[in-house]
Amino acid sequence: MIVRIRKESDQFLAYFLETRRMIGVNQTGAEIIDRYFNDGLDEASVAKELAKMNDVPLEQAKQDTADFLRVIAKELQPTAFNNTEQSSVSAPIGVELEITTDCNLRCKHCL
């Protein structure tokens, strides 16, 4: 699953392309998401990197990473409530364009 991560003024936004879900996280959460989803690292490898970067015990990093990924899995469920407000986004995350066969023949280049 590919995740686009963007820094906003007070948080990071993680946009999960396949599920079209947006989740607000802090910097550590953004690093976990990037390594786990985009880089394809397993949970243990992510925890090991975080323990090294943040100078915390490996067991604590493992537990924190597992807890965080469990919360993210719940947030990605279709029935989950997403509490990231659109007003907190400085610019659109993405756009969807639906191409149809409907045409009113009113474009300037049509005769």
N, CA, C and O atoms as CSV, one atom per row, in Angstrom:
chain,resi,resn,atom,element,x,y,z
A,1,MET,N,N,0.850,-1.170,0.000
A,1,MET,CA,C,0.000,0.000,0.000
A,1,MET,C,C,0.897,1.235,0.000
A,1,MET,O,O,1.830,1.336,0.797
A,2,ILE,N,N,0.610,2.158,-0.888
A,2,ILE,CA,C,1.398,3.373,-0.980
A,2,ILE,C,C,0.731,4.463,-0.149
A,2,ILE,O,O,-0.488,4.633,-0.175
A,3,VAL,N,N,1.564,5.196,0.589
A,3,VAL,CA,C,1.065,6.271,1.449
A,3,VAL,C,C,1.827,7.546,1.113
A,3,VAL,O,O,3.057,7.562,1.090
A,4,ARG,N,N,1.087,8.597,0.857
A,4,ARG,CA,C,1.695,9.914,0.647
A,4,ARG,C,C,1.692,10.637,1.988
A,4,ARG,O,O,0.660,10.720,2.654
A,5,ILE,N,N,2.836,11.154,2.376
A,5,ILE,CA,C,2.958,11.839,3.665
A,5,ILE,C,C,3.348,13.287,3.403
A,5,ILE,O,O,4.266,13.583,2.638
A,6,ARG,N,N,2.626,14.167,4.059
A,6,ARG,CA,C,2.881,15.595,3.870
A,6,ARG,C,C,2.888,16.299,5.218
A,6,ARG,O,O,2.065,16.016,6.088
A,7,LYS,N,N,3.832,17.220,5.375
A,7,LYS,CA,C,3.929,18.003,6.605
A,7,LYS,C,C,2.983,19.176,6.518
A,7,LYS,O,O,3.023,19.950,5.562
A,8,GLU,N,N,2.132,19.307,7.517
A,8,GLU,CA,C,1.262,20.469,7.654
A,8,GLU,C,C,1.844,21.334,8.760
A,8,GLU,O,O,2.906,21.011,9.291
A,9,SER,N,N,1.187,22.411,9.115
A,9,SER,CA,C,1.739,23.329,10.109
A,9,SER,C,C,1.907,22.693,11.479
A,9,SER,O,O,2.898,22.957,12.161
A,10,ASP,N,N,0.961,21.861,11.896
A,10,ASP,CA,C,1.028,21.303,13.248
A,10,ASP,C,C,1.042,19.783,13.300
A,10,ASP,O,O,1.060,19.209,14.389
A,11,GLN,N,N,1.033,19.117,12.149
A,11,GLN,CA,C,1.021,17.659,12.122
A,11,GLN,C,C,1.476,17.156,10.759
A,11,GLN,O,O,1.759,17.944,9.856
A,12,PHE,N,N,1.541,15.856,10.625
A,12,PHE,CA,C,1.801,15.221,9.343
A,12,PHE,C,C,0.511,14.561,8.906
A,12,PHE,O,O,-0.234,14.036,9.733
A,13,LEU,N,N,0.242,14.585,7.613
A,13,LEU,CA,C,-0.929,13.904,7.073
A,13,LEU,C,C,-0.463,12.717,6.255
A,13,LEU,O,O,0.388,12.850,5.377
A,14,ALA,N,N,-1.023,11.563,6.548
A,14,ALA,CA,C,-0.730,10.352,5.797
A,14,ALA,C,C,-1.973,10.014,4.983
A,14,ALA,O,O,-3.040,9.766,5.545
A,15,TYR,N,N,-1.833,10.003,3.655
A,15,TYR,CA,C,-2.948,9.699,2.772
A,15,TYR,C,C,-2.704,8.336,2.153
A,15,TYR,O,O,-1.758,8.150,1.388
A,16,PHE,N,N,-3.565,7.381,2.488
A,16,PHE,CA,C,-3.459,6.014,2.000
A,16,PHE,C,C,-4.203,5.939,0.669
A,16,PHE,O,O,-5.431,6.006,0.635
A,17,LEU,N,N,-3.459,5.799,-0.420
A,17,LEU,CA,C,-4.033,5.907,-1.757
A,17,LEU,C,C,-5.087,4.847,-2.046
A,17,LEU,O,O,-6.137,5.165,-2.604
A,18,GLU,N,N,-4.832,3.608,-1.683
A,18,GLU,CA,C,-5.759,2.534,-2.023
A,18,GLU,C,C,-7.087,2.669,-1.306
A,18,GLU,O,O,-8.138,2.392,-1.884
A,19,THR,N,N,-7.050,3.087,-0.062
A,19,THR,CA,C,-8.283,3.178,0.724
A,19,THR,C,C,-8.858,4.588,0.750
A,19,THR,O,O,-9.966,4.807,1.241
A,20,ARG,N,N,-8.092,5.550,0.214
A,20,ARG,CA,C,-8.499,6.963,0.198
A,20,ARG,C,C,-8.804,7.484,1.604
A,20,ARG,O,O,-9.763,8.226,1.816
A,21,ARG,N,N,-7.975,7.082,2.543
A,21,ARG,CA,C,-8.134,7.519,3.933
A,21,ARG,C,C,-6.979,8.447,4.288
A,21,ARG,O,O,-5.838,8.222,3.883
A,22,MET,N,N,-7.286,9.482,5.042
A,22,MET,CA,C,-6.281,10.433,5.484
A,22,MET,C,C,-6.238,10.400,7.011
A,22,MET,O,O,-7.271,10.472,7.678
A,23,ILE,N,N,-5.025,10.291,7.549
A,23,ILE,CA,C,-4.855,10.191,8.990
A,23,ILE,C,C,-3.797,11.203,9.424
A,23,ILE,O,O,-2.715,11.270,8.841
A,24,GLY,N,N,-4.115,11.979,10.439
A,24,GLY,CA,C,-3.151,12.921,10.992
A,24,GLY,C,C,-2.287,12.239,12.035
A,24,GLY,O,O,-2.801,11.567,12.929
A,25,VAL,N,N,-0.977,12.408,11.925
A,25,VAL,CA,C,-0.034,11.776,12.855
A,25,VAL,C,C,1.072,12.766,13.213
A,25,VAL,O,O,1.211,13.817,12.587
A,26,ASN,N,N,1.851,12.413,14.228
A,26,ASN,CA,C,3.018,13.226,14.573
A,26,ASN,C,C,4.214,12.745,13.746
A,26,ASN,O,O,4.068,11.867,12.895
A,27,GLN,N,N,5.387,13.316,13.995
A,27,GLN,CA,C,6.565,12.989,13.189
A,27,GLN,C,C,6.960,11.516,13.320
A,27,GLN,O,O,7.298,10.874,12.326
A,28,THR,N,N,6.919,10.991,14.522
A,28,THR,CA,C,7.278,9.575,14.715
A,28,THR,C,C,6.290,8.670,13.990
A,28,THR,O,O,6.685,7.680,13.375
A,29,GLY,N,N,5.002,9.011,14.063
A,29,GLY,CA,C,3.989,8.237,13.347
A,29,GLY,C,C,4.227,8.267,11.848
A,29,GLY,O,O,4.064,7.252,11.171
A,30,ALA,N,N,4.611,9.423,11.329
A,30,ALA,CA,C,4.903,9.534,9.900
A,30,ALA,C,C,6.098,8.661,9.518
A,30,ALA,O,O,6.107,8.049,8.450
A,31,GLU,N,N,7.101,8.605,10.386
A,31,GLU,CA,C,8.276,7.766,10.114
A,31,GLU,C,C,7.910,6.280,10.131
A,31,GLU,O,O,8.385,5.507,9.300
A,32,ILE,N,N,7.065,5.893,11.081
A,32,ILE,CA,C,6.629,4.490,11.133
A,32,ILE,C,C,5.853,4.134,9.873
A,32,ILE,O,O,6.115,3.104,9.252
A,33,ILE,N,N,4.904,4.976,9.494
A,33,ILE,CA,C,4.088,4.711,8.307
A,33,ILE,C,C,4.958,4.639,7.056
A,33,ILE,O,O,4.779,3.745,6.229
A,34,ASP,N,N,5.894,5.566,6.911
A,34,ASP,CA,C,6.755,5.585,5.733
A,34,ASP,C,C,7.596,4.319,5.639
A,34,ASP,O,O,7.691,3.716,4.570
A,35,ARG,N,N,8.199,3.918,6.732
A,35,ARG,CA,C,9.055,2.730,6.705
A,35,ARG,C,C,8.246,1.445,6.520
A,35,ARG,O,O,8.666,0.543,5.796
A,36,TYR,N,N,7.107,1.367,7.164
A,36,TYR,CA,C,6.309,0.137,7.123
A,36,TYR,C,C,5.571,-0.014,5.789
A,36,TYR,O,O,5.625,-1.079,5.175
A,37,PHE,N,N,4.891,1.027,5.340
A,37,PHE,CA,C,4.085,0.911,4.123
A,37,PHE,C,C,4.870,1.222,2.858
A,37,PHE,O,O,4.778,0.475,1.884
A,38,ASN,N,N,5.634,2.298,2.847
A,38,ASN,CA,C,6.335,2.693,1.618
A,38,ASN,C,C,7.640,1.944,1.400
A,38,ASN,O,O,7.949,1.552,0.275
A,39,ASP,N,N,8.416,1.740,2.476
A,39,ASP,CA,C,9.697,1.036,2.340
A,39,ASP,C,C,9.558,-0.472,2.451
A,39,ASP,O,O,10.481,-1.204,2.095
A,40,GLY,N,N,8.415,-0.951,2.939
A,40,GLY,CA,C,8.164,-2.391,3.034
A,40,GLY,C,C,8.903,-3.095,4.156
A,40,GLY,O,O,9.089,-4.311,4.107
A,41,LEU,N,N,9.327,-2.348,5.169
A,41,LEU,CA,C,10.002,-2.986,6.310
A,41,LEU,C,C,8.973,-3.686,7.192
A,41,LEU,O,O,7.821,-3.258,7.273
A,42,ASP,N,N,9.392,-4.758,7.848
A,42,ASP,CA,C,8.479,-5.418,8.783
A,42,ASP,C,C,8.461,-4.668,10.108
A,42,ASP,O,O,9.285,-3.785,10.348
A,43,GLU,N,N,7.521,-5.030,10.952
A,43,GLU,CA,C,7.315,-4.331,12.222
A,43,GLU,C,C,8.570,-4.316,13.095
A,43,GLU,O,O,8.891,-3.295,13.705
A,44,ALA,N,N,9.278,-5.442,13.157
A,44,ALA,CA,C,10.477,-5.539,13.990
A,44,ALA,C,C,11.594,-4.623,13.486
A,44,ALA,O,O,12.297,-3.997,14.280
A,45,SER,N,N,11.752,-4.549,12.163
A,45,SER,CA,C,12.787,-3.687,11.587
A,45,SER,C,C,12.482,-2.215,11.829
A,45,SER,O,O,13.384,-1.424,12.107
A,46,VAL,N,N,11.202,-1.848,11.722
A,46,VAL,CA,C,10.798,-0.469,11.992
A,46,VAL,C,C,11.093,-0.124,13.443
A,46,VAL,O,O,11.640,0.939,13.736
A,47,ALA,N,N,10.727,-1.027,14.353
A,47,ALA,CA,C,10.963,-0.794,15.786
A,47,ALA,C,C,12.462,-0.656,16.081
A,47,ALA,O,O,12.866,0.187,16.883
A,48,LYS,N,N,13.269,-1.478,15.436
A,48,LYS,CA,C,14.714,-1.417,15.650
A,48,LYS,C,C,15.274,-0.062,15.216
A,48,LYS,O,O,16.095,0.526,15.921
A,49,GLU,N,N,14.830,0.437,14.054
A,49,GLU,CA,C,15.289,1.747,13.581
A,49,GLU,C,C,14.825,2.866,14.516
A,49,GLU,O,O,15.588,3.785,14.813
A,50,LEU,N,N,13.582,2.786,14.975
A,50,LEU,CA,C,13.059,3.822,15.867
A,50,LEU,C,C,13.782,3.827,17.205
A,50,LEU,O,O,14.062,4.889,17.763
A,51,ALA,N,N,14.083,2.640,17.719
A,51,ALA,CA,C,14.813,2.549,18.992
A,51,ALA,C,C,16.176,3.207,18.859
A,51,ALA,O,O,16.619,3.921,19.759
A,52,LYS,N,N,16.832,2.970,17.749
A,52,LYS,CA,C,18.157,3.550,17.506
A,52,LYS,C,C,18.075,5.066,17.337
A,52,LYS,O,O,18.879,5.800,17.912
A,53,MET,N,N,17.096,5.540,16.542
A,53,MET,CA,C,16.959,6.973,16.268
A,53,MET,C,C,16.569,7.770,17.505
A,53,MET,O,O,17.070,8.874,17.718
A,54,ASN,N,N,15.682,7.217,18.317
A,54,ASN,CA,C,15.138,7.953,19.458
A,54,ASN,C,C,15.779,7.579,20.784
A,54,ASN,O,O,15.383,8.086,21.834
A,55,ASP,N,N,16.769,6.694,20.741
A,55,ASP,CA,C,17.493,6.276,21.943
A,55,ASP,C,C,16.542,5.778,23.038
A,55,ASP,O,O,16.577,6.242,24.178
A,56,VAL,N,N,15.688,4.811,22.651
A,56,VAL,CA,C,14.779,4.174,23.607
A,56,VAL,C,C,15.047,2.671,23.588
A,56,VAL,O,O,15.589,2.152,22.612
A,57,PRO,N,N,14.674,1.972,24.656
A,57,PRO,CA,C,14.875,0.514,24.681
A,57,PRO,C,C,14.127,-0.171,23.539
A,57,PRO,O,O,13.024,0.238,23.178
A,58,LEU,N,N,14.724,-1.198,22.983
A,58,LEU,CA,C,14.147,-1.905,21.849
A,58,LEU,C,C,12.766,-2.466,22.179
A,58,LEU,O,O,11.856,-2.384,21.355
A,59,GLU,N,N,12.602,-3.025,23.356
A,59,GLU,CA,C,11.304,-3.601,23.734
A,59,GLU,C,C,10.213,-2.532,23.761
A,59,GLU,O,O,9.084,-2.786,23.341
A,60,GLN,N,N,10.541,-1.358,24.246
A,60,GLN,CA,C,9.564,-0.271,24.263
A,60,GLN,C,C,9.213,0.148,22.832
A,60,GLN,O,O,8.044,0.373,22.519
A,61,ALA,N,N,10.215,0.252,21.975
A,61,ALA,CA,C,9.983,0.612,20.576
A,61,ALA,C,C,9.123,-0.437,19.883
A,61,ALA,O,O,8.250,-0.091,19.087
A,62,LYS,N,N,9.360,-1.724,20.178
A,62,LYS,CA,C,8.553,-2.794,19.589
A,62,LYS,C,C,7.095,-2.668,20.011
A,62,LYS,O,O,6.191,-2.781,19.184
A,63,GLN,N,N,6.869,-2.434,21.304
A,63,GLN,CA,C,5.512,-2.323,21.818
A,63,GLN,C,C,4.807,-1.089,21.245
A,63,GLN,O,O,3.651,-1.163,20.828
A,64,ASP,N,N,5.514,0.041,21.228
A,64,ASP,CA,C,4.931,1.279,20.703
A,64,ASP,C,C,4.607,1.157,19.215
A,64,ASP,O,O,3.562,1.632,18.769
A,65,THR,N,N,5.490,0.529,18.450
A,65,THR,CA,C,5.260,0.340,17.017
A,65,THR,C,C,4.064,-0.570,16.783
A,65,THR,O,O,3.220,-0.283,15.934
A,66,ALA,N,N,3.988,-1.662,17.528
A,66,ALA,CA,C,2.863,-2.591,17.390
A,66,ALA,C,C,1.549,-1.900,17.744
A,66,ALA,O,O,0.556,-2.056,17.034
A,67,ASP,N,N,1.536,-1.143,18.830
A,67,ASP,CA,C,0.324,-0.423,19.240
A,67,ASP,C,C,-0.098,0.582,18.172
A,67,ASP,O,O,-1.276,0.676,17.827
A,68,PHE,N,N,0.870,1.327,17.657
A,68,PHE,CA,C,0.574,2.344,16.637
A,68,PHE,C,C,0.002,1.700,15.373
A,68,PHE,O,O,-0.987,2.185,14.824
A,69,LEU,N,N,0.618,0.613,14.909
A,69,LEU,CA,C,0.141,-0.040,13.688
A,69,LEU,C,C,-1.236,-0.662,13.882
A,69,LEU,O,O,-2.014,-0.747,12.932
A,70,ARG,N,N,-1.547,-1.097,15.100
A,70,ARG,CA,C,-2.892,-1.610,15.397
A,70,ARG,C,C,-3.926,-0.489,15.265
A,70,ARG,O,O,-5.001,-0.689,14.700
A,71,VAL,N,N,-3.592,0.683,15.790
A,71,VAL,CA,C,-4.499,1.835,15.688
A,71,VAL,C,C,-4.687,2.230,14.228
A,71,VAL,O,O,-5.805,2.519,13.800
A,72,ILE,N,N,-3.603,2.242,13.465
A,72,ILE,CA,C,-3.688,2.591,12.040
A,72,ILE,C,C,-4.569,1.585,11.306
A,72,ILE,O,O,-5.379,1.980,10.467
A,73,ALA,N,N,-4.431,0.302,11.602
A,73,ALA,CA,C,-5.262,-0.716,10.959
A,73,ALA,C,C,-6.743,-0.461,11.240
A,73,ALA,O,O,-7.578,-0.633,10.352
A,74,LYS,N,N,-7.072,-0.056,12.459
A,74,LYS,CA,C,-8.467,0.267,12.794
A,74,LYS,C,C,-8.937,1.497,12.033
A,74,LYS,O,O,-10.071,1.542,11.555
A,75,GLU,N,N,-8.060,2.504,11.919
A,75,GLU,CA,C,-8.405,3.738,11.208
A,75,GLU,C,C,-8.657,3.493,9.717
A,75,GLU,O,O,-9.421,4.223,9.085
A,76,LEU,N,N,-8.021,2.475,9.165
A,76,LEU,CA,C,-8.159,2.187,7.744
A,76,LEU,C,C,-9.407,1.381,7.406
A,76,LEU,O,O,-9.723,1.185,6.233
A,77,GLN,N,N,-10.108,0.918,8.421
A,77,GLN,CA,C,-11.346,0.182,8.185
A,77,GLN,C,C,-12.379,1.111,7.551
A,77,GLN,O,O,-12.453,2.285,7.912
A,78,PRO,N,N,-13.178,0.602,6.611
A,78,PRO,CA,C,-14.170,1.459,5.945
A,78,PRO,C,C,-15.189,2.078,6.902
A,78,PRO,O,O,-15.730,3.147,6.618
A,79,THR,N,N,-15.454,1.429,8.014
A,79,THR,CA,C,-16.449,1.937,8.960
A,79,THR,C,C,-15.852,2.863,10.013
A,79,THR,O,O,-16.579,3.404,10.846
A,80,ALA,N,N,-14.547,3.048,9.983
A,80,ALA,CA,C,-13.889,3.877,10.999
A,80,ALA,C,C,-14.203,5.349,10.774
A,80,ALA,O,O,-14.385,5.800,9.643
A,81,PHE,N,N,-14.263,6.078,11.866
A,81,PHE,CA,C,-14.493,7.521,11.803
A,81,PHE,C,C,-13.164,8.220,11.651
A,81,PHE,O,O,-12.243,7.986,12.433
A,82,ASN,N,N,-13.053,9.075,10.653
A,82,ASN,CA,C,-11.814,9.807,10.409
A,82,ASN,C,C,-11.956,11.199,10.999
A,82,ASN,O,O,-12.807,11.973,10.562
A,83,ASN,N,N,-11.133,11.524,11.981
A,83,ASN,CA,C,-11.281,12.803,12.661
A,83,ASN,C,C,-10.338,13.892,12.154
A,83,ASN,O,O,-10.215,14.937,12.792
A,84,THR,N,N,-9.679,13.673,11.034
A,84,THR,CA,C,-8.845,14.708,10.442
A,84,THR,C,C,-9.761,15.648,9.665
A,84,THR,O,O,-10.400,15.241,8.694
A,85,GLU,N,N,-9.819,16.870,10.086
A,85,GLU,CA,C,-10.707,17.855,9.467
A,85,GLU,C,C,-10.118,18.371,8.161
A,85,GLU,O,O,-8.910,18.588,8.060
A,86,GLN,N,N,-10.964,18.565,7.175
A,86,GLN,CA,C,-10.509,19.139,5.913
A,86,GLN,C,C,-9.962,20.546,6.124
A,86,GLN,O,O,-9.077,20.991,5.393
A,87,SER,N,N,-10.494,21.246,7.132
A,87,SER,CA,C,-10.031,22.605,7.381
A,87,SER,C,C,-8.581,22.645,7.868
A,87,SER,O,O,-7.939,23.694,7.811
A,88,SER,N,N,-8.059,21.506,8.349
A,88,SER,CA,C,-6.681,21.480,8.818
A,88,SER,C,C,-5.688,21.248,7.680
A,88,SER,O,O,-4.478,21.240,7.906
A,89,VAL,N,N,-6.187,21.059,6.469
A,89,VAL,CA,C,-5.347,20.783,5.316
A,89,VAL,C,C,-5.106,22.085,4.553
A,89,VAL,O,O,-6.053,22.782,4.189
A,90,SER,N,N,-3.845,22.404,4.316
A,90,SER,CA,C,-3.518,23.662,3.648
A,90,SER,C,C,-3.764,23.617,2.144
A,90,SER,O,O,-3.989,24.654,1.520
A,91,ALA,N,N,-3.722,22.434,1.567
A,91,ALA,CA,C,-3.962,22.264,0.129
A,91,ALA,C,C,-4.560,20.879,-0.081
A,91,ALA,O,O,-4.365,19.993,0.751
A,92,PRO,N,N,-5.277,20.680,-1.166
A,92,PRO,CA,C,-5.878,19.356,-1.402
A,92,PRO,C,C,-4.818,18.260,-1.442
A,92,PRO,O,O,-3.711,18.465,-1.940
A,93,ILE,N,N,-5.170,17.110,-0.916
A,93,ILE,CA,C,-4.282,15.953,-0.958
A,93,ILE,C,C,-4.280,15.356,-2.365
A,93,ILE,O,O,-3.237,14.927,-2.859
A,94,GLY,N,N,-5.421,15.329,-2.992
A,94,GLY,CA,C,-5.522,14.757,-4.328
A,94,GLY,C,C,-6.848,15.141,-4.960
A,94,GLY,O,O,-7.707,15.745,-4.317
A,95,VAL,N,N,-7.001,14.788,-6.213
A,95,VAL,CA,C,-8.241,15.052,-6.927
A,95,VAL,C,C,-8.640,13.794,-7.661
A,95,VAL,O,O,-7.795,12.989,-8.053
A,96,GLU,N,N,-9.927,13.634,-7.841
A,96,GLU,CA,C,-10.421,12.510,-8.614
A,96,GLU,C,C,-11.139,13.049,-9.834
A,96,GLU,O,O,-11.924,13.993,-9.737
A,97,LEU,N,N,-10.874,12.457,-10.961
A,97,LEU,CA,C,-11.488,12.870,-12.208
A,97,LEU,C,C,-12.171,11.656,-12.800
A,97,LEU,O,O,-11.544,10.619,-13.014
A,98,GLU,N,N,-13.453,11.791,-13.061
A,98,GLU,CA,C,-14.200,10.682,-13.642
A,98,GLU,C,C,-14.507,11.023,-15.089
A,98,GLU,O,O,-15.170,12.021,-15.374
A,99,ILE,N,N,-14.026,10.199,-15.993
A,99,ILE,CA,C,-14.256,10.413,-17.414
A,99,ILE,C,C,-15.459,9.567,-17.813
A,99,ILE,O,O,-15.503,8.361,-17.572
A,100,THR,N,N,-16.428,10.228,-18.427
A,100,THR,CA,C,-17.645,9.528,-18.843
A,100,THR,C,C,-17.833,9.686,-20.343
A,100,THR,O,O,-17.069,10.388,-21.005
A,101,THR,N,N,-18.840,9.040,-20.862
A,101,THR,CA,C,-19.175,9.180,-22.279
A,101,THR,C,C,-20.224,10.264,-22.482
A,101,THR,O,O,-20.630,10.518,-23.616
A,102,ASP,N,N,-20.670,10.906,-21.410
A,102,ASP,CA,C,-21.642,11.993,-21.521
A,102,ASP,C,C,-20.970,13.198,-22.170
A,102,ASP,O,O,-19.849,13.564,-21.815
A,103,CYS,N,N,-21.658,13.800,-23.109
A,103,CYS,CA,C,-21.102,14.965,-23.802
A,103,CYS,C,C,-22.261,15.874,-24.202
A,103,CYS,O,O,-23.262,15.406,-24.744
A,104,ASN,N,N,-22.125,17.174,-23.934
A,104,ASN,CA,C,-23.179,18.105,-24.339
A,104,ASN,C,C,-22.802,18.868,-25.615
A,104,ASN,O,O,-23.542,19.756,-26.039
A,105,LEU,N,N,-21.675,18.538,-26.223
A,105,LEU,CA,C,-21.195,19.133,-27.461
A,105,LEU,C,C,-21.105,20.652,-27.385
A,105,LEU,O,O,-21.333,21.329,-28.387
A,106,ARG,N,N,-20.783,21.194,-26.235
A,106,ARG,CA,C,-20.708,22.640,-26.051
A,106,ARG,C,C,-19.282,23.160,-25.919
A,106,ARG,O,O,-19.085,24.345,-25.650
A,107,CYS,N,N,-18.324,22.333,-26.094
A,107,CYS,CA,C,-16.935,22.800,-26.019
A,107,CYS,C,C,-16.641,23.674,-27.238
A,107,CYS,O,O,-17.216,23.465,-28.307
A,108,LYS,N,N,-15.755,24.644,-27.082
A,108,LYS,CA,C,-15.432,25.569,-28.167
A,108,LYS,C,C,-14.849,24.846,-29.397
A,108,LYS,O,O,-15.030,25.273,-30.537
A,109,HIS,N,N,-14.149,23.748,-29.123
A,109,HIS,CA,C,-13.502,23.063,-30.250
A,109,HIS,C,C,-14.437,22.105,-30.975
A,109,HIS,O,O,-14.056,21.561,-32.011
A,110,CYS,N,N,-15.669,21.875,-30.459
A,110,CYS,CA,C,-16.645,21.016,-31.141
A,110,CYS,C,C,-17.472,21.847,-32.109
A,110,CYS,O,O,-17.749,23.017,-31.845
A,111,LEU,N,N,-17.853,21.274,-33.184
A,111,LEU,CA,C,-18.697,21.982,-34.154
A,111,LEU,C,C,-20.146,21.614,-33.995
A,111,LEU,O,O,-20.995,22.118,-34.730
